[in-house]
Amino acid sequence: MSANTPKSMKTPSHSGRTIAILALIVIAFGVLAGFTGATKVKLGLDLRGGTSVTLQPRVSAGGKVTSAAIDQAVSIIRQRVNSLGVAESEVSAQGSGTNRQIVISVPGETGRRVVELVGQTAELRFRQVLAEGAGNATTAATSTATTPKTATSPAKTVPTYPTGVTAELDAKFAALDCTKAANRQGGGGDNADAVTISCSRAGDAKYILAPAEVLGRQVSKATAAIDQQGASGWYVLLNFNGEGTTKFGALTTRVTKLATPQNQVAIVLDGLVVSAPRINEAINTGNAQITGNFTQTDAQDLSNVLKYGALPLAFDRGEVQQISPTLGSDQLHAGLLAGLIGIGLVLLYSILYYKGLGLVSFGSLLVASVITYLSFLLLGKWIGFTLTLAGIAGAIVSVGITADSFIVYFERLRDEVRDGRTLRTAVEAGWARARHTIVVADFVSLIAATLLYFFAVGGVRGFAFTLGLTTLVDLVVVFFFTKPIMTVLSRISYFSSGRPLSGLSAKSLGVVTGKEA
């Protein structure tokens, strides 16, 4: 029989060393998780609660909503969400034709702030200030004069308006009360080529602004920074492209010669004035600063919005749903319970059918569970991976994949014992024949998981990611634990002699002895 023994069976086993290497890797993962502060698995929207909002495109008179504009808006919003480091968020378009909407779902307590941020149209304009007043000012006139009384007309008070301001604009200026929050909603949609009246973000000032001379699309880069020496705090640094540099230089050169407030340039975002600094000298360097008593979060959010350009449409916020953490907790407990029941049933079947060999199944599932859990912790820290209900489903499915691996190996091993090989020889011969089947089966699962991840959206991607990860874990466990531990057990007389509860007895193998014959 030795002449027909495969070469791999004659190679000395290093099973103890292999198991030790795996143990060191698991310990290293645990230490790394503790050292980096990755002590809790990050949960997705459906498990820990969050915010879901529907954005409805605003259709202007004579305009229409196109699929291309919606798709572009989805892409920009998704970039904004990703730039904020929000994991497991979902941005998708729903509906068809003019009824298409964008649905944003963001997990965690900060979901509402993020949703408010990503829905901004981010239409950036640089406009010269024509007139400035308090938030509830009743006129933009700088002075008044009284005309003399004549025989045909009484004396009249005639206001004096700044250059570029008409009586009609002054009436609109007076009608806008910026102290009311309803008048400070912004949202863009203003005509860049027309004079406009706008409020400051705080509502303490309002402006009559000239047509825009520099637009947001002429900004090539936006970065949040802090003034390390002065007291201006956080600001946003803008870099213009070639066209923007030329136009911004021309604008700042012209207004420096004018009196206040017309020597100010208003920075307008989504129809609201962020700041209106006075220009003391021409700026031809191709960059500018947006200041406005920003906090760090405000500056970073503004730079992230500007970085990815303006949305091609303006949106009205539709239905906002808050998913409670309590509901998410119930779903998490239900998912974990389903996983434990699945593992329990696999172990029960293994012990009833394989008896002593079922301990190997138990050990394999235990090691796979520990590695998977540590992977969830570390990936949550490194790449922002969050576990969703769909991800839990992927982990539960992986229990069957791990069970398939050791069942294939056990059945191949038992076949070798039935053919008359000793257990030690059967362990090696069975592995040589089973590992190809195991690897092929796992690679089929990996291919399916990869295709699902790249071609699906939403929760299905979470399922695919978890399935692919746990399939890789199964390959590690079966090569570095299941096979080596079987080699160790083959040297123990209880198993090698085929005791009744070892799972390798003649009765368990279905071997008919000569006496029974």
Beta strands, then each sheet from edge to edge (+ up, - down):
strand 1: 50-57
strand 2: 90-94
strand 3: 101-107
strand 4: 124-134
strand 5: 143-147
strand 6: 156-160
strand 7: 196-199
strand 8: 205-209
strand 9: 214-215
strand 10: 219-226
strand 11: 234-240
strand 12: 265-269
strand 13: 272-275
strand 14: 287-294
strand 15: 315-323
sheet 1: 2+ 3- 1+ 15-
sheet 2: 7+ 8- 4+ 9-
sheet 3: 7+ 8- 4+ 12- 13+
sheet 4: 5+ 6-
sheet 5: 10+ 11- 14+
end
